[in-house]
Each structure stands twice: as C-alpha cells, then as structure tokens.
Amino acid sequence: MTTTASGWQYVVLKAASAKCVEQGKSPIDIPLFTDMASQIIAVQAGQVEGSAMTLAGGRLLEKQTTDLEATGAVPGGDSPNGIVVQKSAEGTAIAKAFVIAIDALIKDGTYAGLLHKHDVPESGINKSAFVSNQQELDVLNTAGMK
C-alpha cells in the first residue's frame, strides 16, 4: 500500500501497521512516492497493492481509467482537507472567506449536490473551519467535527 509521506493517509497506514505488529502480524509495507502519478503507475504495474488517497480522488481515477477502482470510505480514513494560504493578513482573509463560502454552499444544499454528483456523499463535512494551529485542529477533532 502506497501513499505520500505528507498525507493524512500515511498517518492512518502507520497506525494500522503498528496495530498489525501488536497482533503478531507482519507490518504493512508502505513505500512512499513524491507524487500521485507515480503512485497510480505503481498500482497499475502491480508494484504495490493499492494507493491510499482521498475518496474523491479515488472515485475520479475510477471514472478516468478502466483498470482501477476505489473502495468506499475506510475506518480511520476521515481526514481534514483544506487549502494552504500564505501566513499573512491577506492569507488569513482568504481562508476566512473560503470558510464563509463553503458554509454557504453547505447551507443551500449545493455542497451535498456536488458530493452526490461525484459519488462521494460520505466524504463531506457539516461545517467548515479556519484552523491555524494544531491545538485548534485537536479541539475540532475532539468535538467530532467532520
């Protein structure tokens, strides 16, 4: 199973591998790639069993290729996704505007419609948030915000 070291999927795979070892099983081999294209080529060539990625990304690949299929959501697979902005007043303003826009799309049903259109209704969120540090993220995760 492959992924990139910078993705949330790597954290999930490492935790699953540790659980395997605790149960006396072999660890999961997690070769890391620097980009998604290399991961997909490795899956298609049979070099790895699969590539851990967002469900939306997997469903898109499934539609664009004839030899790949995406699983449904996996346990531990819920991950916060977002945008990266410059650390500046302008970047913060952009991030806050993004939250307002996403929340408006959620409220008027557009967001849910897009999730259903692209066959990923289970990967949506109920509310957007501007998170600028790990403590804020921990609070949101503890509260069960998806």
Secondary structure, 3 states (H helix, E strand, C coil): CEECCCCHHHHHHHHHHHHHHHCCCCCCCCCECCCHHHHHHHHHCCCCCCECCCHHHHHHHHHHCCCCCCCCCCCCCCCCCCCCCCCCHHHHHHHHHHHHHHHHHHHHCHHHHHHHHCCCHHHCCCCCCCCCCHHHHHHHHHCCCC
